[in-house]
């Protein structure tokens, strides 16, 4: 696309577009939005451009989530197919909306380790508000916390300004600055992280895979845990099958 074509599509003068390209001036918020739409960029990339240009993001999530909850409830029974490993769907407020028996048993075990955790529906932010106690269960906790921060910046390039991600970001321990998190988010391809679990005589790798929903279901996410490798398959299965319902 020529500079002239782009300027016509975006409604920006060729002279001003030339100044933007050469760095002689910085883009206004309106210019970023006009250029993003003219280039037919996805909303997530337009948000990333806004952030790079020094402007706050424009993620607005509002409205009644009842219809989408009713829709997702029709799929919740599919979580049972993942037994005995945990599977759940979280909501915009980071509470567990639906879970299988494996997830219930896991959270019962975590409550035995940390009695201050709330009852169902569990607010996942409670796990990370003061996560020091998790070091006795997750060997590589620091890696998990970094991955969560990176995932939040993947979901929303500017989670500090708005959106569902801020509620979780605010309770995480101080980590890398937004610049480092944005760089990692740009390189990351999937929302997954392997953790090393150590509990009593059990030790194994567990891969946590998260799949965020989009569109009207934005704010909801599917999360499943599975053995990280062949060596962990037997020990992880034995661990989750042995977990009692009440920790």
C-alpha positions as CSV (number, residue, x, y, z in Angstrom):
1,X,0.0,0.0,0.0
2,X,1.4,3.4,-0.9
3,X,1.7,6.2,1.5
4,X,-1.0,8.1,-0.5
5,X,-3.4,5.2,-0.4
6,X,-2.9,4.8,3.3
7,X,-3.4,8.5,4.0
8,X,-6.7,8.4,2.0
9,X,-8.0,5.4,3.8
10,X,-7.1,6.7,7.2
11,X,-8.2,10.3,6.5
12,X,-4.7,11.6,7.4
13,X,-2.8,14.0,5.2
14,X,0.2,12.6,3.3
15,X,2.4,15.2,4.9
16,X,1.3,14.2,8.5
17,X,1.6,10.5,7.7
18,X,5.2,11.2,6.4
19,X,6.0,12.9,9.7
20,X,4.7,9.9,11.6
21,X,6.7,7.5,9.6
22,X,10.0,9.4,10.0
23,X,9.4,10.1,13.7
24,X,9.2,13.9,13.3
25,X,6.0,13.9,15.3
26,X,4.1,11.4,17.5
27,X,0.7,10.1,16.7
28,X,-2.4,11.2,18.5
29,X,-4.8,8.7,19.9
30,X,-7.2,9.4,17.0
31,X,-4.4,8.9,14.5
32,X,-3.5,5.5,15.9
33,X,-7.2,4.4,15.8
34,X,-7.6,5.7,12.2
35,X,-4.4,4.0,11.0
36,X,-5.3,0.7,12.7
37,X,-8.8,0.6,11.2
38,X,-7.4,1.6,7.7
39,X,-5.0,-1.3,7.9
40,X,-7.8,-3.6,9.1
41,X,-5.8,-4.6,12.2
42,X,-7.5,-6.7,14.9
43,X,-8.6,-4.9,18.0
44,X,-5.8,-6.5,20.1
45,X,-3.2,-5.1,17.7
46,X,-4.8,-1.6,17.7
47,X,-4.6,-1.7,21.5
48,X,-1.0,-2.7,21.3
49,X,-0.3,0.3,19.0
50,X,-2.0,2.6,21.4
51,X,0.2,1.4,24.2
52,X,3.4,1.7,22.2
53,X,2.3,5.2,21.2
54,X,2.0,6.2,24.8
55,X,-1.8,6.1,25.1
56,X,-4.0,4.1,27.4
57,X,-5.9,1.2,26.1
58,X,-9.6,1.3,25.2
59,X,-10.9,-2.0,26.4
60,X,-14.4,-1.7,27.6
61,X,-16.2,-4.7,29.0
62,X,-19.6,-4.1,30.3
63,X,-23.1,-5.4,30.2
64,X,-25.1,-8.3,31.7
65,X,-23.1,-11.5,31.6
66,X,-26.2,-13.6,32.5
67,X,-26.9,-14.8,28.9
68,X,-23.3,-16.0,28.3
69,X,-23.3,-17.7,31.7
70,X,-26.4,-19.6,30.6
71,X,-24.7,-20.5,27.3
72,X,-21.5,-21.7,28.9
73,X,-23.4,-23.7,31.5
74,X,-24.6,-26.0,28.7
75,X,-20.9,-26.9,28.1
76,X,-19.8,-27.3,31.7
77,X,-20.5,-31.0,31.8
78,X,-17.6,-31.5,29.3
79,X,-15.2,-30.7,32.1
80,X,-15.9,-34.1,33.5
81,X,-14.2,-35.7,30.5
82,X,-10.9,-34.4,31.8
83,X,-11.0,-36.5,35.1
84,X,-9.1,-37.1,37.3
85,X,-7.2,-34.0,36.4
86,X,-8.6,-30.6,37.3
87,X,-10.6,-28.5,34.7
88,X,-12.6,-25.3,35.3
89,X,-14.1,-22.3,33.7
90,X,-13.4,-19.0,35.5
91,X,-15.5,-15.8,35.2
92,X,-14.8,-12.1,34.7
93,X,-14.4,-11.6,38.5
94,X,-11.8,-14.5,38.6
95,X,-14.1,-16.8,40.5
96,X,-14.5,-20.4,39.5
97,X,-17.8,-20.7,37.7
98,X,-17.8,-24.4,36.8
99,X,-15.4,-27.1,37.8
100,X,-15.0,-30.9,37.6
101,X,-14.4,-33.2,40.6
102,X,-10.7,-33.1,40.0
103,X,-10.7,-29.3,40.6
104,X,-12.9,-29.6,43.7
105,X,-10.5,-32.1,45.2
106,X,-7.5,-30.0,44.4
107,X,-9.0,-26.9,45.9
108,X,-10.0,-28.9,49.0
109,X,-6.3,-29.9,49.3
110,X,-5.2,-26.3,48.9
111,X,-7.6,-25.3,51.6
112,X,-6.0,-27.8,53.9
113,X,-2.7,-26.2,53.3
114,X,-4.1,-22.6,53.6
115,X,-7.4,-22.6,55.6
116,X,-7.9,-18.9,54.9
117,X,-9.0,-19.7,51.3
118,X,-12.6,-18.9,50.8
119,X,-15.3,-21.5,50.2
120,X,-16.9,-22.1,46.8
121,X,-17.1,-20.4,44.5
122,X,-13.3,-19.9,45.0
123,X,-11.9,-16.5,44.0
124,X,-8.7,-17.4,42.2
125,X,-7.1,-14.1,43.2
126,X,-6.9,-15.5,46.7
127,X,-4.3,-18.0,45.6
128,X,-1.9,-15.3,44.5
129,X,-2.6,-12.4,46.8
130,X,0.0,-13.7,49.3
131,X,1.4,-16.7,47.5
132,X,4.3,-17.6,49.8
133,X,2.4,-20.6,51.1
134,X,2.2,-22.0,47.6
135,X,6.0,-22.6,47.6
136,X,5.4,-25.7,49.6
137,X,3.2,-27.1,46.8
138,X,4.6,-25.4,43.6
139,X,8.4,-25.7,43.4
140,X,8.8,-23.2,40.6
141,X,6.3,-20.6,41.9
142,X,8.2,-17.6,40.5
143,X,8.0,-19.0,37.0
144,X,4.2,-19.4,37.4
145,X,3.7,-15.9,38.6
146,X,5.8,-14.5,35.7
147,X,3.7,-16.6,33.3
148,X,0.5,-15.2,34.7
149,X,1.7,-11.7,34.4
150,X,2.7,-12.3,30.8
151,X,-0.6,-13.9,30.0
152,X,-2.5,-10.9,31.3
153,X,-0.5,-8.6,29.0
154,X,-1.3,-11.0,26.1
155,X,-5.0,-10.7,26.9
156,X,-5.0,-6.9,27.2
157,X,-1.9,-4.9,26.1
158,X,-2.6,-2.3,28.8
159,X,-4.2,-4.3,31.7
160,X,-3.3,-1.5,34.1
161,X,-5.8,0.9,32.6
162,X,-8.9,-1.2,32.2
163,X,-10.5,-4.6,31.6
164,X,-10.9,-7.8,33.6
165,X,-7.2,-8.5,33.8
166,X,-6.4,-5.6,36.1
167,X,-8.3,-7.3,39.0
168,X,-5.8,-10.2,39.0
169,X,-2.7,-8.1,38.1
170,X,-3.3,-5.9,41.1
171,X,-3.0,-8.8,43.6
172,X,0.1,-10.4,42.1
173,X,3.4,-9.7,43.9
174,X,5.5,-7.0,42.2
175,X,7.2,-8.4,39.2
176,X,8.8,-7.1,36.0
177,X,7.6,-3.7,34.8
178,X,5.1,-3.5,32.0
179,X,7.8,-3.0,29.4
180,X,9.3,-6.5,30.1
181,X,5.8,-8.0,30.4
182,X,4.8,-6.6,27.0
183,X,8.0,-7.9,25.4
184,X,7.3,-11.4,26.8
185,X,3.7,-11.2,25.7
186,X,4.7,-10.3,22.2
187,X,6.9,-13.4,22.0
188,X,4.5,-15.8,23.7
189,X,2.3,-18.0,21.5
190,X,0.1,-19.9,24.0
191,X,-1.3,-19.5,27.5
192,X,0.4,-22.5,29.1
193,X,2.9,-23.1,31.9
194,X,4.5,-26.2,33.4
195,X,4.7,-26.2,37.2
196,X,6.5,-28.7,39.4
197,X,4.2,-30.0,42.2
198,X,5.7,-31.4,45.4
199,X,3.2,-32.7,48.0
200,X,4.1,-35.2,50.6
201,X,5.6,-38.2,48.7
202,X,4.3,-37.0,45.4
203,X,6.4,-35.0,42.8
204,X,5.5,-34.4,39.2
205,X,5.2,-31.9,36.4
206,X,1.8,-30.4,35.6
207,X,1.0,-28.3,32.6
208,X,-1.6,-25.6,33.1
209,X,-3.3,-24.7,29.9
210,X,-5.6,-21.7,29.7
211,X,-7.9,-20.8,26.8
212,X,-9.6,-17.4,27.1
213,X,-12.9,-16.8,25.5
214,X,-13.5,-13.8,23.2
215,X,-16.3,-11.7,22.0
216,X,-19.3,-11.5,24.3
217,X,-17.7,-14.2,26.5
218,X,-14.6,-12.1,27.1
219,X,-13.6,-12.4,30.7
220,X,-14.4,-16.1,30.9
221,X,-11.6,-18.7,30.4
222,X,-11.2,-22.4,30.3
223,X,-8.2,-23.8,32.4
224,X,-7.1,-27.4,32.5
225,X,-4.2,-29.2,34.1
226,X,-2.6,-32.3,32.7
227,X,0.7,-34.2,33.2
228,X,3.5,-32.3,31.7
229,X,5.4,-35.3,30.3
230,X,5.3,-39.1,30.1
231,X,7.4,-39.4,33.3
232,X,4.7,-37.5,35.2
233,X,1.7,-39.3,33.8
234,X,1.5,-42.1,36.4
235,X,2.4,-40.1,39.5
236,X,0.1,-37.2,38.6
237,X,-2.8,-39.5,38.0
238,X,-2.2,-41.4,41.2
239,X,-2.0,-38.1,43.1
240,X,-5.3,-36.7,41.9
241,X,-7.2,-40.0,42.2
242,X,-6.0,-40.2,45.8
243,X,-7.1,-36.7,46.8
244,X,-9.9,-36.8,49.3
245,X,-13.0,-34.6,48.7
246,X,-12.2,-32.6,51.9
247,X,-8.5,-32.3,51.7
